[in-house]
């Protein structure tokens, strides 16, 4: 009797959810940056909170990609160790 929660370790679930959340926030920040630049001009991005939004869009996607690659390596290593036990 295995449930879905015991099938995947907590660290892998946390890694998956955090990477997808970071990627979603980065894509939303990127689209927001594009819309603000089209509507208000590029000079508006230098004021107020917009540099933080631009920074999130620049840094978020690579961080999310690295987290997904770590999850992929963990998954392959777990499958490889299971295959060696058989």
C-alpha positions in Angstrom: 0.0 0.0 0.0 2.0 2.9 -1.2 0.6 6.4 -1.5 1.7 9.2 -3.8 3.3 11.0 -0.9 5.6 8.1 0.0 6.5 7.5 -3.7 8.5 10.7 -4.0 10.8 12.0 -1.3 9.9 15.4 0.3 13.1 17.0 -1.0 12.3 16.2 -4.6 8.7 17.5 -4.3 10.0 20.7 -2.7 12.6 21.0 -5.5 9.9 20.5 -8.2 7.4 22.9 -6.7 10.0 25.6 -6.0 11.6 25.4 -9.5 8.2 25.6 -11.2 7.2 28.5 -9.0 10.4 30.4 -9.7 10.0 29.9 -13.4 6.4 31.0 -13.4 7.3 34.2 -11.4 10.2 34.9 -13.8 8.0 34.5 -16.9 5.4 36.8 -15.3 8.0 39.3 -14.5 9.4 39.2 -18.0 6.0 39.7 -19.6 5.3 42.6 -17.1 8.6 44.2 -18.1 7.7 43.9 -21.8 4.3 45.5 -21.2 5.6 48.3 -19.1 8.3 49.0 -21.6 5.8 49.2 -24.5 3.3 51.3 -22.6 5.4 53.7 -20.6 8.7 53.5 -22.4 12.1 52.1 -21.4 12.8 55.1 -19.1 10.0 54.0 -16.8 11.8 50.8 -16.0 14.6 52.7 -14.3 12.3 54.1 -11.7 10.7 52.8 -8.5 10.3 49.1 -8.2 10.8 48.1 -11.8 14.6 47.3 -11.5 13.6 44.6 -9.1 11.1 43.2 -11.5 13.7 43.3 -14.3 16.2 41.6 -12.0 13.7 38.8 -11.2 13.1 38.2 -14.9 16.9 38.0 -15.6 17.8 35.8 -12.7 14.7 33.6 -12.2 14.8 31.5 -15.3 18.4 30.4 -14.9 17.8 29.5 -11.3 14.7 27.6 -12.1 16.5 25.8 -14.9 19.4 24.8 -12.6 16.8 23.5 -10.0 15.1 21.4 -12.7 18.5 20.0 -13.8 19.3 19.0 -10.1 15.9 17.4 -9.9 16.6 15.5 -13.1 20.0 14.2 -11.8 18.4 13.1 -8.5 15.7 11.3 -10.4 18.1 9.5 -12.7 20.4 8.6 -9.8 17.5 7.2 -7.8 16.3 5.1 -10.8 19.9 3.9 -11.5 20.3 2.7 -7.9 16.9 0.9 -8.1 17.9 -0.8 -11.3 21.2 -2.0 -9.8 19.3 -3.6 -6.9 17.3 -5.9 -9.1 
